[in-house]
Amino acid sequence: MMASVYATLLIAFILDLSGLRRSAVTCLFLSLALCVWLFLWKIYSPDYGFRMPWLQAEVAPIFAPLWSS
């Protein structure tokens, strides 16, 4: 999916170099829309959406003793 985002960015770059600025800006907006859609698709994925594996609050105790007995 990211390949399509990079492809639209590459097409926008090529169109800008060839002088077709209006088409290049259209491709840039299309790339932005693809990025937003991909982000939302990943977030709302039932497999791994809304999971933050770097935050594991249930593993760590809330009140850890400062000294060991």
N, C-alpha and C positions, 0 to 999 in steps of 0.2 A: 504494500500500500504506500509505503514511503517512496517507492520508486516512481509512482505517479506524481507525487509532490515534486520530486527532483526533476522529473521529466518536464512538468509544466514550468518550473523555474528555468530549465535549460532552454525551452522553447521561447520563453519570455526574453532571455538573454540574446538568443539568436535573432529574434524579431527586432529587438532594440538595436542590435548592430547593423541590421539591414535597413533601418530607418523607419520601420513600421511601429511607431511608438504607441499608437492607440491599441493595436493588437497586443503589444507587449504588456501594457498596463492591464488589459483584460486577462491575460495569462497570469499576471501577478495576483490579481484578485481571485482568479480561479484556484491558484495555488494556496492562497490564504484560506479559501473556503474548504479546500481539501484537508488542510491542516486542522482546522476547527472540527470538521466532520470526523477525522481520524482520532483526534483527541477525545471527543465525546463518545465515539464508538468504543474506544479502549476503556474509558471510565465506566460506562454502563455495561460493560461485558459481564455476563454472568459467571465467567470462569475466574477472572482475577480483577474485576473492577472494584473500586473503592477499598482495596486492600493496601495497607501500608506496612510491608514486612519490616521496615526499619523501626517501626514503633511497636514494641511488644510490651505493653503495659501490664498484661496479665502475668507475665513471667517474673517481673521484679516485684518484691514486696513493697507495700506502701510505706511502712515505717520500718526501716532497717536499723538495727541497733548499731550504735557507734563503737561499742566495745564488745568483745567476746567474753563469755563467762565460762 
